[in-house]
């Protein structure tokens, strides 16, 4: 959570996450602002034209994996900074349009999971005043990273992504391989148990959790997705026919080994398309997978494009898989 855990902040999270939606009205538990994000975090927002709202990320890894999720054409929903309900609740997809609620299992609460795992002490509580004026204890909720809705055929299922910088951050056993203070050991162990609670909670309703870290993925993929995404979310202002004309030129240049910058410069010289318009069409074509370039190598606009050898989504397909 953010810098301080107060009753007011906890109540805000519960209000925001009361039956969270999958449309543009979704509000994450924590906003990517300095007033709400943890002091050591790197909050960032990216606008998704697909989901018509801003995606809130609290770290560079979260931002990178959000872009990877948005790049997948079968991802039909994302709930970042989702509250892990302390009490038993409906399946996260129960509010997804067109999903048959009958087949969805309910989700255990973190309080019940923690009790089963023997770590109830991890669930902190704050005192609040309810509508009757009584002082009651309210569980401080854990917050997840990215919960994804993915479509496969006619079925929609969920995948939970728990995100870190390094895979070692998920492994508690490494605590005892080094001479570190007991306090640090206890902190890492509590982090491990918190992730275990999250995993078991989602498993209770048939949702697979993937523990993802940046060191598992090619750095060039993330760098390319960032660069491409910056240019492809705004409108070029061009008609459909003009966009197609530009795309055809880029496809021809791609086949002939001509750098995209030459096409951009050519149309700018003719005063037909601005460089920014041409770049938007070029990068959008890569994002929409109309131009299949090698994302495992730097995509340089002043160099011939390298043809795709390995599809990023096929290479990392296991992380988009879950229970059907």
C-alpha positions in Angstrom: 0.0 0.0 0.0 0.9 3.7 0.1 3.1 5.5 2.6 0.8 5.2 5.5 -2.0 2.8 6.4 -4.9 4.8 7.9 -8.5 4.0 8.4 -9.4 6.6 5.8 -7.1 5.0 3.2 -8.4 1.5 3.9 -12.0 2.7 3.6 -11.2 4.3 0.3 -9.8 1.0 -1.1 -12.9 -0.8 0.0 -15.1 1.8 -1.7 -13.1 1.7 -4.9 -13.0 -2.1 -5.1 -16.6 -2.8 -4.2 -17.6 -5.1 -7.1 -14.8 -3.8 -9.4 -15.8 -3.5 -13.0 -14.0 -4.5 -16.2 -14.9 -1.4 -18.1 -13.6 2.2 -18.2 -15.2 2.9 -14.8 -12.6 0.6 -13.0 -10.7 2.4 -10.3 -7.6 0.7 -8.8 -7.0 0.4 -5.1 -4.0 2.6 -5.3 -3.5 5.4 -7.9 -0.2 6.0 -9.5 0.2 9.4 -7.8 2.9 10.5 -5.3 0.2 11.0 -2.6 -0.9 7.4 -2.8 2.0 5.3 -4.2 4.6 3.9 -1.8 7.5 6.4 -1.3 10.0 4.0 -2.8 7.9 3.3 -5.9 8.0 4.7 -9.4 4.4 5.4 -10.2 3.4 5.7 -13.8 0.1 5.9 -15.8 -0.4 4.8 -19.4 -3.6 5.4 -21.4 -5.2 2.4 -23.1 -7.3 3.3 -26.0 -8.5 -0.3 -26.0 -9.9 -0.1 -22.5 -10.6 3.7 -22.6 -8.9 4.5 -19.3 -5.5 5.0 -17.7 -3.7 2.0 -16.3 -2.0 2.7 -13.0 1.4 1.1 -12.3 3.6 1.5 -9.2 6.9 0.2 -10.6 8.8 -0.2 -13.8 8.2 -3.9 -13.9 4.5 -3.4 -13.5 4.6 -0.9 -16.4 6.5 -3.3 -18.6 4.2 -6.2 -17.9 1.1 -4.0 -18.4 2.4 -3.2 -21.9 3.0 -6.9 -22.6 -0.6 -7.7 -21.5 -1.9 -4.8 -23.7 0.1 -6.1 -26.6 -1.8 -9.4 -26.5 -4.9 -9.2 -28.7 -6.8 -11.7 -26.6 -6.5 -9.8 -23.4 -10.0 -8.4 -23.0 -9.6 -6.9 -19.5 -7.1 -5.8 -16.9 -7.6 -4.9 -13.3 -4.3 -3.5 -11.9 -3.8 -2.8 -8.2 -6.8 -5.1 -7.4 -7.8 -5.6 -3.8 -7.5 -9.2 -2.5 -10.9 -9.4 -0.7 -10.4 -10.3 3.0 -13.8 -12.1 3.0 -15.3 -14.7 0.7 -16.5 -13.0 -2.5 -17.8 -13.6 -6.0 -15.4 -14.8 -8.8 -13.7 -11.7 -10.4 -15.3 -12.5 -13.7 -18.8 -12.3 -12.2 -19.1 -8.7 -13.4 -17.7 -9.3 -16.8 -20.3 -8.7 -19.6 -21.6 -11.9 -21.2 -19.9 -14.4 -18.8 -22.1 -17.1 -17.3 -22.0 -16.6 -13.6 -23.3 -20.1 -12.9 -20.0 -21.8 -13.8 -17.9 -19.5 -11.7 -16.7 -20.6 -8.3 -16.6 -18.1 -5.4 -13.2 -16.9 -4.1 -12.0 -17.5 -0.6 -11.1 -14.4 1.5 -7.5 -13.7 2.6 -8.6 -14.1 6.2 -9.8 -17.6 5.6 -6.7 -18.5 3.6 -4.3 -17.0 6.2 -6.1 -19.0 8.9 -5.6 -22.3 6.9 -1.9 -21.5 6.4 -1.4 -20.5 10.0 -0.3 -17.0 9.4 -3.3 -14.9 10.5 -0.9 -12.4 12.1 0.0 -11.1 8.6 -3.5 -9.6 8.2 -3.4 -6.2 9.9 -6.5 -4.4 11.0 -7.5 -0.8 11.6 -10.4 0.6 13.7 -13.1 2.4 11.9 -16.5 3.9 12.8 -19.4 2.2 11.1 -22.7 3.7 10.2 -24.1 2.8 13.6 -21.3 4.8 15.3 -19.6 1.7 16.6 -15.8 1.2 16.5 -15.1 -2.0 14.6 -11.9 -3.7 13.2 -11.5 -3.7 9.5 -8.9 -5.9 7.8 -6.2 -4.1 5.8 -6.4 -5.7 2.4 -3.5 -7.0 0.3 -3.2 -5.5 -3.1 -2.4 -7.5 -6.2 -0.5 -6.4 -9.4 -2.3 -7.3 -12.6 -5.4 -9.5 -12.9 -6.1 -10.2 -16.6 -9.1 -11.4 -18.5 -8.2 -13.4 -21.6 -10.4 -14.8 -24.3 -9.9 -18.2 -25.9 -12.5 -19.1 -28.4 -15.8 -18.4 -26.8 -14.4 -18.7 -23.3 -13.1 -16.0 -21.0 -10.8 -16.8 -18.1 -8.6 -15.0 -15.6 -4.8 -15.0 -15.1 -3.2 -13.4 -12.1 0.3 -11.8 -12.5 2.4 -11.2 -9.4 5.3 -9.0 -10.5 8.8 -8.4 -9.2 12.1 -7.2 -10.6 14.0 -10.5 -9.8 12.7 -14.0 -9.5 14.7 -14.4 -6.3 12.2 -12.1 -4.6 9.6 -14.8 -4.7 11.8 -17.5 -3.1 12.0 -17.5 0.7 14.6 -20.3 0.9 17.3 -17.9 -0.3 16.9 -16.0 3.0 18.9 -18.7 4.7 21.8 -18.9 2.1 23.2 -15.6 3.2 24.2 -14.0 6.5 21.5 -11.4 6.9 19.8 -9.9 9.9 16.9 -11.9 11.3 14.7 -8.8 10.8 15.3 -9.0 7.0 14.7 -12.7 7.1 11.3 -12.2 8.8 10.4 -9.4 6.3 11.2 -11.6 3.3 9.4 -14.6 4.8 6.3 -12.5 5.4 6.5 -11.4 1.8 6.6 -15.0 0.7 3.6 -15.9 2.8 1.7 -12.9 1.4 2.3 -14.2 -2.1 1.3 -17.7 -1.0 -2.0 -16.3 0.4 -2.6 -14.6 -2.9 -1.9 -17.7 -4.9 -4.1 -19.9 -2.8 -6.9 -17.4 -2.8 -7.0 -17.2 -6.6 -6.6 -21.0 -6.9 -9.8 -21.4 -4.8 -11.8 -20.0 -7.7 -9.8 -21.6 -10.5 -7.4 -18.7 -11.3 -3.7 -19.4 -12.0 -1.1 -17.1 -10.6 2.2 -16.6 -12.5 5.1 -15.1 -10.5 6.7 -12.9 -13.1 10.0 -11.0 -12.9 11.9 -8.8 -15.4 14.9 -11.0 -15.3 12.9 -13.8 -16.9 12.2 -11.7 -20.0 14.3 -10.2 -22.8 15.1 -6.5 -22.1 14.7 -5.6 -25.7 11.1 -6.7 -25.8 10.1 -4.3 -23.0 12.2 -1.5 -24.5 10.5 -2.0 -27.9 7.0 -2.2 -26.4 7.6 1.1 -24.5 8.8 2.9 -27.6 6.0 1.5 -29.9 3.3 2.3 -27.4 4.2 5.9 -27.0 3.4 6.5 -30.7 0.3 4.4 -31.2 -2.3 5.6 -28.7 -3.2 8.9 -30.2 -5.0 9.4 -33.5 -3.1 10.4 -36.6 -6.1 12.3 -37.9 -5.8 10.5 -41.3 -8.6 8.8 -43.1 -8.7 5.0 -43.3 -7.6 5.1 -47.0 -4.6 7.3 -46.2 -3.6 5.1 -43.3 -3.8 2.1 -45.5 -1.7 3.8 -48.2 1.0 4.6 -45.6 0.9 1.1 -44.2 1.3 -0.4 -47.7 4.4 1.8 -48.2 5.9 0.6 -44.9 5.1 -3.0 -45.8 6.9 -2.6 -49.2 9.9 -1.0 -47.4 9.9 -3.8 -44.9 10.2 -6.4 -47.7 12.8 -4.5 -49.6 15.0 -3.6 -46.6 14.4 0.1 -46.8 14.6 2.0 -43.5 11.2 3.4 -42.3 12.9 6.8 -41.9 13.2 7.0 -45.7 9.4 6.6 -46.1 8.8 9.1 -43.4 11.2 11.6 -44.9 9.8 11.1 -48.4 6.2 11.9 -47.5 7.3 14.9 -45.3 9.2 16.3 -48.3 6.0 16.0 -50.4 4.0 17.7 -47.6 1.6 14.8 -47.6 2.1 13.4 -44.1 3.9 14.9 -41.1 6.7 12.8 -39.6 4.5 12.3 -36.5 1.6 11.0 -38.6 3.9 8.6 -40.4 5.4 7.4 -37.2 2.0 6.8 -35.7 1.0 4.6 -38.6 4.3 2.8 -38.6 4.4 2.0 -34.8 0.7 1.2 -34.8 1.2 -1.4 -37.5 3.8 -3.1 -35.3 1.6 -2.9 -32.3 -1.4 -4.4 -34.2 0.9 -7.1 -35.6 0.4 -6.0 -39.2 4.2 -5.6 -39.4 5.9 -8.6 -37.8 9.3 -7.4 -36.8 11.9 -8.9 -34.5 11.1 -7.5 -31.0 14.0 -9.3 -29.5 16.3 -6.8 -31.2 16.1 -3.0 -31.0 13.6 -1.6 -33.5 15.5 1.3 -35.1 13.6 3.6 -37.4 16.8 4.5 -39.4 17.8 0.9 -40.1 16.1 -1.8 -42.2 13.6 -3.7 -40.1 14.5 -7.2 -39.0 11.8 -9.8 -39.8 10.3 -11.6 -36.9 12.0 -14.9 -36.0 10.2 -15.7 -32.8 6.7 -14.4 -31.9 6.9 -12.7 -28.5 3.5 -14.0 -27.6 4.3 -17.6 -28.6 7.7 -17.4 -26.8 6.0 -16.3 -23.5 2.7 -18.1 -24.1 2.9 -20.1 -20.8 2.4 -16.9 -18.9 -0.9 -16.3 -20.6 -2.2 -19.7 -19.8 -4.5 -20.6 -16.9 -7.4 -22.9 -16.0 -10.3 -23.0 -18.4 
